Amino acid sequence: MEAAPASSPQDRDIFSQDMVCWIVVPITLSAVSFFGTWTVYGLALSFGHVCSLSNWNWYRNSCELNVSEECCPLDSVPTISTSGKNSPENSLFSATINAGSFVFIVFCIFHHAHILEKSSCQAFLSKIALGFGCVAALGAFVAGNCNPGSLQLLHYLGAAVSFVCLCFYCLLLTVLTNRVPLTNWAHLLHPSRCVATSVQVIVTIFYCIFFAQESYYFHHLSAVFEWTLSINLELFELSFIFEFYNFSSSTLSILLEKKDEEKSLILS
């Protein structure tokens, strides 16, 4: 019986490079969201379309009651949505959300494939997480392409669906981090993701509460909370560099194998 030929150093290098290159997925996802949204905010602020996040004095004065002092109109409170409402920054806002939604779906699918490869018994939980992730991306896509100035209902509906589904997605991925260790750093990643998920859920609740208030001050506070949610989610996504470092092209083949198995079960 002939022994299998040993892999050459060149083959091992190619395999190693193939594994390392997949870290570009969480890096791209986090970078597109971070640089895109903050660039949109910077443009909106420079054109005077939104008020400053750091100037709290403007929010202590109502523009309807005290026009002699500096104030911030309700439609200029610097939420992420308001920052991308006006031209020319609205085009960049839509492009950022569209690109982020697409990369996020890719991220969800790849992570699901990784879970299936390592532990098929967690397939059902991973599928639920995948569903929440895809719905969250769809909600963000609707919010990003429905301008809050003209399609307010659709915009806020899409944003609400996205925020809620992201909370469940983060929760399920945190559970899967503990159940299916995809990296040797899982023992450190799990507690850090527990903290990030807790922040995401708690801040989302307070954001919704403050956003529904009529006070200018609370609206500004809700804007700060929304940006906090964005940064927290970006850091959560960036932590998956460790899992994607161990990802390889062959991992994706498990999705095709599962489809073939399902077809054979249907035909039998």
C-alpha positions in Angstrom: 0.0 0.0 0.0 1.6 3.3 -1.1 1.9 6.1 1.3 0.3 9.4 0.5 2.8 11.9 -0.8 3.8 14.5 1.7 2.7 18.0 1.0 5.5 20.3 -0.1 6.5 23.5 1.7 5.1 25.5 -1.2 1.7 23.8 -0.8 1.6 24.5 2.9 2.5 28.2 2.2 -0.4 28.4 -0.3 -2.8 26.8 2.2 -1.6 29.2 4.9 -2.0 32.2 2.7 -5.5 31.0 1.7 -6.5 30.8 5.4 -5.1 34.2 6.3 -6.6 36.1 3.4 -10.2 35.5 4.7 -9.7 37.9 7.6 -10.4 40.6 5.0 -14.1 39.8 5.4 -14.6 41.1 9.0 -12.0 43.9 8.4 -13.8 45.1 5.3 -17.2 44.9 7.0 -16.1 46.9 10.0 -14.1 49.4 8.0 -16.8 50.1 5.4 -19.3 50.9 8.2 -16.9 52.9 10.3 -15.3 55.1 7.7 -18.5 55.4 5.6 -20.8 56.6 8.3 -18.3 59.0 10.0 -17.4 60.5 6.6 -21.1 61.0 6.0 -21.4 62.7 9.4 -18.4 64.9 8.7 -19.9 66.0 5.3 -23.3 66.7 6.9 -21.7 68.7 9.7 -19.5 70.7 7.3 -22.5 71.6 5.1 -24.5 72.5 8.2 -27.1 69.8 7.7 -26.7 68.4 11.2 -25.6 69.7 14.6 -22.4 68.7 16.4 -22.5 65.5 18.5 -20.1 67.1 21.0 -21.9 70.4 21.5 -24.5 69.7 24.2 -25.4 73.4 24.9 -27.4 73.6 21.7 -29.8 70.9 22.9 -30.7 72.7 26.1 -32.5 75.4 24.1 -35.6 74.8 22.1 -35.6 76.5 18.7 -39.3 77.1 19.0 -39.2 78.9 22.3 -35.8 80.6 22.4 -34.6 81.7 19.0 -32.1 84.2 20.5 -29.7 81.5 21.7 -28.0 78.7 19.9 -30.2 75.7 19.3 -30.5 72.6 17.2 -33.6 72.0 15.1 -35.3 68.6 15.7 -34.6 67.6 12.0 -30.9 68.4 12.5 -30.1 66.1 15.5 -27.1 64.2 14.3 -28.4 60.6 14.1 -26.8 58.3 11.5 -30.0 58.6 9.4 -30.2 62.4 9.6 -26.5 62.6 8.6 -27.3 60.9 5.3 -30.6 62.6 4.6 -29.4 65.6 2.5 -27.4 66.0 -0.7 -24.5 65.4 -1.4 -23.8 63.1 1.5 -27.0 61.0 1.0 -25.4 59.3 -2.0 -22.4 58.2 0.1 -24.7 57.1 2.9 -26.7 54.8 0.5 -23.5 53.4 -1.0 -22.1 52.7 2.5 -25.3 51.0 3.7 -25.5 48.9 0.5 -21.9 47.8 0.6 -22.1 47.1 4.3 -25.3 45.0 3.9 -23.7 43.0 1.1 -20.5 42.3 3.0 -22.6 41.5 6.1 -24.6 38.8 4.3 -21.3 37.3 3.0 -20.0 37.4 6.6 -23.1 35.6 7.9 -22.9 32.9 5.2 -19.2 32.3 5.7 -19.6 32.1 9.5 -22.5 29.6 9.1 -20.3 27.4 6.8 -17.6 27.5 9.4 -20.0 26.4 12.2 -21.3 23.5 10.0 -17.7 22.4 9.3 -16.7 22.3 12.9 -20.0 21.1 14.6 -23.0 19.9 12.5 -25.0 19.4 15.7 -25.2 23.2 16.1 -26.5 23.6 12.5 -30.0 24.5 13.6 -28.9 27.3 15.9 -26.5 28.6 13.3 -29.3 28.6 10.7 -31.4 30.8 13.0 -28.5 33.1 13.5 -28.1 33.2 9.7 -31.7 34.1 9.3 -31.5 37.0 11.8 -28.4 38.2 10.1 -29.9 38.2 6.6 -33.1 40.0 7.8 -30.9 42.6 9.6 -29.0 43.2 6.4 -32.3 43.5 4.5 -33.6 46.0 7.0 -30.5 48.1 6.8 -30.7 48.0 3.0 -34.3 49.3 3.1 -33.3 52.0 5.6 -30.3 53.1 3.6 -32.3 53.4 0.3 -35.4 55.0 1.7 -34.6 58.6 2.6 -36.1 59.6 6.0 -37.0 63.0 4.4 -39.3 61.5 1.8 -39.9 57.8 2.9 -39.9 58.2 6.6 -42.1 55.2 7.5 -40.1 52.7 5.4 -36.8 54.1 6.6 -37.7 53.8 10.3 -39.3 50.4 9.7 -36.2 49.1 8.1 -34.0 50.6 10.8 -36.1 49.1 13.6 -36.0 45.6 12.0 -32.3 45.9 11.5 -31.6 47.0 15.1 -33.7 44.3 16.7 -32.4 41.5 14.5 -28.8 42.6 15.1 -29.4 42.2 18.8 -30.6 38.6 18.3 -27.8 37.9 15.8 -25.1 39.1 18.3 -26.7 37.0 21.0 -26.7 33.8 19.0 -23.1 34.3 17.7 -22.0 34.8 21.3 -23.7 31.5 22.3 -22.1 29.8 19.3 -18.7 31.2 20.3 -19.0 29.2 23.6 -20.5 26.0 22.0 -18.3 25.8 18.9 -14.8 27.1 19.5 -13.5 28.1 16.0 -10.2 29.4 17.4 -7.9 28.9 20.3 -8.9 32.3 21.6 -12.5 31.4 22.2 -12.0 31.4 25.9 -11.2 35.1 25.7 -13.5 36.0 22.9 -16.6 34.6 24.6 -16.6 36.9 27.7 -15.7 39.9 25.6 -18.6 39.2 23.2 -20.9 38.7 26.2 -20.1 42.3 27.2 -20.5 43.6 23.6 -23.8 41.8 23.2 -25.1 43.2 26.5 -24.1 46.7 25.5 -25.8 46.2 22.1 -29.1 45.0 23.7 -29.2 47.6 26.6 -28.2 50.6 24.5 -30.7 49.6 21.8 -33.5 49.6 24.4 -32.5 53.0 25.7 -32.0 54.4 22.2 -35.6 53.4 21.3 -36.9 55.0 24.5 -35.1 58.3 24.1 -35.8 58.5 20.4 -39.5 58.4 21.1 -39.3 61.4 23.4 -40.1 65.0 22.3 -37.3 66.6 24.3 -34.4 68.0 22.2 -32.0 66.8 24.9 -33.3 63.2 24.7 -33.1 63.3 20.9 -29.5 64.2 21.1 -28.9 61.5 23.7 -30.5 59.0 21.3 -28.2 60.1 18.6 -25.2 59.5 20.8 -26.6 56.0 21.7 -27.1 55.2 18.0 -23.4 56.0 17.2 -22.4 54.0 20.3 -24.4 51.0 18.8 -22.6 51.4 15.5 -19.1 51.5 17.1 -19.9 48.6 19.4 -21.2 46.4 16.5 -18.1 47.3 14.4 -15.8 46.1 17.3 -17.9 43.0 17.6 -17.5 42.2 13.9 -13.8 43.0 14.0 -13.3 40.4 16.8 -14.1 37.7 14.2 -10.7 38.2 12.6 -9.6 35.3 14.9 -12.2 32.9 13.5 -11.7 34.0 9.9 -7.9 33.5 10.3 -8.7 29.7 10.5 -11.2 29.9 7.6 -10.3 28.4 4.2 -11.8 28.0 0.7 -12.6 24.4 1.4 -15.0 25.4 4.2 -17.4 26.9 1.7 -17.8 23.5 0.0 -19.7 22.2 3.0 -22.7 24.3 1.9 -22.8 22.6 -1.5 -22.3 19.2 0.2 -25.3 19.9 2.4 -27.4 20.8 -0.6 -26.4 17.5 -2.3 -27.4 15.5 0.8 -30.8 17.2 0.9 -31.4 16.5 -2.7 -30.6 12.8 -2.2 -33.0 12.6 0.8 -35.8 14.1 -1.3 -35.2 11.7 -4.2 -34.9 8.6 -2.0 
